[in-house]
Amino acid sequence: MTEGRGPIQAQKSEAYSVDLMVGAVRRVEELSGRGVPVSQAAKKVGISEEDFYWWHSLYEWFSEKVAELTQALEQENAQLKRIVAEQALEITMLKNMQAG
């Protein structure tokens, strides 16, 4: 059992899916945005305050990594589109030369 967590939360936290963790983090953030203290918001959502802060840090880290990967994929996709366009142009030119 993890220090500072209730026995139910400590056991459940390992079984939570990523979707449930993200949903819980968003719900706590929503409640705390309305002025509810994080400790109470987490309790309403059914997680410990410690889990919230841990999951929140993971969520931020994953969000940054996803953004980095998305940017890299978009750059690679743009490069591949340029290559395909250049090859299509070359094929068209070769066909025109062959026909001409």
C-alpha positions as CSV (number, residue, x, y, z in Angstrom):
1,M,0.0,0.0,0.0
2,T,1.2,3.5,-0.9
3,E,1.9,5.9,2.0
4,G,-0.7,8.7,2.3
5,R,-3.4,6.9,0.3
6,G,-6.5,5.2,1.7
7,P,-6.6,1.4,1.2
8,I,-9.4,1.6,-1.4
9,Q,-7.7,4.3,-3.5
10,A,-4.3,2.6,-3.3
11,Q,-5.7,-0.6,-4.6
12,K,-8.0,1.0,-7.2
13,S,-5.3,3.3,-8.6
14,E,-3.4,0.5,-10.2
15,A,-6.5,-0.8,-11.9
16,Y,-7.6,2.6,-13.4
17,S,-7.4,2.9,-17.1
18,V,-5.8,5.9,-18.7
19,D,-9.3,7.2,-19.8
20,L,-10.6,7.0,-16.2
21,M,-7.5,8.8,-14.9
22,V,-7.8,11.6,-17.5
23,G,-11.5,11.9,-16.8
24,A,-10.9,12.1,-13.0
25,V,-8.2,14.7,-13.5
26,R,-10.4,16.8,-15.7
27,R,-13.4,16.5,-13.4
28,V,-11.2,17.6,-10.3
29,E,-9.9,20.5,-12.4
30,E,-13.4,21.5,-13.4
31,L,-14.6,21.4,-9.7
32,S,-11.5,23.2,-8.4
33,G,-12.1,25.9,-11.1
34,R,-15.5,26.5,-9.5
35,G,-13.8,27.2,-6.2
36,V,-14.0,23.7,-4.7
37,P,-10.7,22.8,-2.9
38,V,-8.7,20.1,-4.7
39,S,-9.0,17.8,-1.7
40,Q,-12.8,18.0,-1.7
41,A,-13.0,17.8,-5.5
42,A,-10.8,14.7,-5.5
43,K,-12.9,13.1,-2.8
44,K,-16.1,13.9,-4.8
45,V,-14.6,12.2,-7.8
46,G,-13.6,9.2,-5.8
47,I,-9.8,9.5,-5.8
48,S,-7.3,10.7,-3.3
49,E,-5.7,14.2,-3.5
50,E,-2.3,12.4,-3.9
51,D,-3.6,10.4,-6.9
52,F,-4.9,13.6,-8.4
53,Y,-1.5,15.3,-8.3
54,W,0.3,12.2,-9.5
55,W,-2.2,11.7,-12.4
56,H,-2.1,15.4,-13.2
57,S,1.6,15.3,-13.6
58,L,1.4,12.2,-15.8
59,Y,-1.3,13.8,-17.8
60,E,0.8,16.9,-18.4
61,W,3.8,14.8,-19.4
62,F,1.8,12.7,-21.8
63,S,0.2,15.8,-23.3
64,E,3.6,17.3,-24.0
65,K,4.9,14.0,-25.5
66,V,1.7,13.7,-27.7
67,A,2.2,17.3,-28.9
68,E,5.8,16.6,-29.7
69,L,5.0,13.4,-31.6
70,T,2.1,15.1,-33.4
71,Q,4.4,17.9,-34.6
72,A,7.0,15.4,-35.7
73,L,4.4,13.4,-37.6
74,E,3.0,16.5,-39.2
75,Q,6.5,17.5,-40.4
76,E,7.2,14.0,-41.8
77,N,3.8,14.0,-43.5
78,A,4.5,17.4,-45.1
79,Q,7.9,16.1,-46.3
80,L,6.3,12.9,-47.7
81,K,3.6,15.0,-49.5
82,R,6.4,17.1,-51.1
83,I,8.2,13.9,-52.3
84,V,5.0,12.5,-53.7
85,A,4.2,15.8,-55.5
86,E,7.7,15.9,-57.0
87,Q,7.5,12.3,-58.2
88,A,4.1,12.9,-59.7
89,L,5.5,16.0,-61.5
90,E,8.4,13.9,-62.8
91,I,6.1,11.1,-64.0
92,T,3.9,13.7,-65.8
93,M,7.0,15.3,-67.4
94,L,8.3,11.8,-68.5
95,K,4.9,11.0,-70.0
96,N,4.8,14.3,-71.8
97,M,8.3,13.7,-73.2
98,Q,7.4,10.2,-74.3
99,A,4.2,11.4,-76.0
100,G,5.8,14.4,-77.6
